């Protein structure tokens, strides 16, 4: 079972160290102490906390879709040539990059500052772990 330090948990959750400490202190997030006397959170406990406290932003599109991987964000960069375009979005702590036709960019009126939803529908998802983990 992996144990995650407060600082690492904060980075994974996208909050400050102090926020995680407050959650631990008020009992919202269970923590133990490691051999060095530092507070740590069990990986499965942090995963369940992240899942149960996920609060995605309102989806402005709001229609039905079979895709479950929908990331609401702001367009931060648009590079267009004659035929193709590259659109970058900031969706929470994640950057999503999409390649699409230049016509699609014009039709959707995508420009930096536009609110948009990145929909990811893929048959392949690659999962990696940090080096040295067996």
N, C-alpha and C positions, 0 to 999 in steps of 0.2 A: 504494500500500500504506500503510495507516495504521500509525503508530508510537504506542505507548501508554506513557506514563510509569509508573514503578513505583507511584506513589501511585494513579493511575487503575486500574492492573491490580489492585492490592490491593482497591480498592472493588468492582470488577467481580467478583472472586473471593470477596469476603466474608471476607477475611483482613487481617492487619496488613501495613504496609509492610515491616516486618522479616522477616515470613514470606516475602514475595516476594523480598526481597534474599537470604535464605538459599537459596531455590530457585535463584536465578541463580548465587550463589557456588558451590553444590555441583553445578552443571551440569544440574539437573533442568529448568530453564527457560532457554532461550537469549535473550540480550539483546545489544544493540549500543549504541553511543554516538552520540547525535545531535550536531548542529553546536554545541550549547551545552555539550557534554561530559557531558550527563546520560545515564544508562542508560535505554534504551527497549526495548520488546518489540514485535516485528512483530505486527500484528493477527491474521494467520492462525496464527502460532505460539501466541499466547495463546488463540485459539479452540480449537485442537487440544489444548492443555494442559488447558483447562477441560473439554472433552468427555471426554478420557481419564482425568481425575482426579475426575470427578463421582462422588460417593458418596452417593446418596440414602438417607434414613433408611428403616428397615424399614417396609414397608407392613403395618399391622396387619390389614387386610382380607384380603390374601393370595389372593384368588380371581382367576380369569381375567377379562379384560376386553378389549374392542377399543379402549378409550380408552388412549392412550399418555401423556396429560398428566395425571398423578396427582401431587398435592402433599400430602405428609403434613405435618400441623401441629397446632397447638393452637387450639381455639376461644378467642377473646379477648373476644367480645361477642355477645350475643343480644338482639335487640329483637323482642318478639312483641306483636301486637295480636290482634283476634278471628280474623282469617282468614289474615293473612300474617305472615312473620317475616324479619328480616335477620340473617344469621349472618356474623360476621367471624372469619377465621382468620389466624394468623401461620404461614406456611410458609417457614421459613428467613428470608431477608431480605424476603420478599414478603408483602403482605397480600392475601388473597383474600376477596371478599365474595360471598355467595350470598343470593338471595331465594328463599324457599320457603314452603310452607304452614305455618301454625302447628301443624297436625296432625303434619307431618313432624318438626318440632323436638321435639314431645312424644314421638313414636314412637322417634326416635333418641336421646332423652334428652340433647340438646345443651345444654351450659351452659359458661360460661367455665372453662377448664382441661381440658375434654374433648379426648381425642386423636381426630382424625378425618382423613379423606382427602378432599380436594377433587378431583373428577374433572371435567376440562374437555373437552368434546367439541363442537367448533364447526366450522362450514364456512367461517368467515371469521376470519382473523388479520390484523390491521393491523400493519405494520412501519413504524416511523418512524426517522429519523436526526436527529442534532443539527442545528440551524440553521446555515446557512453552508456545508454540505457539498454539493458538486456532483457 
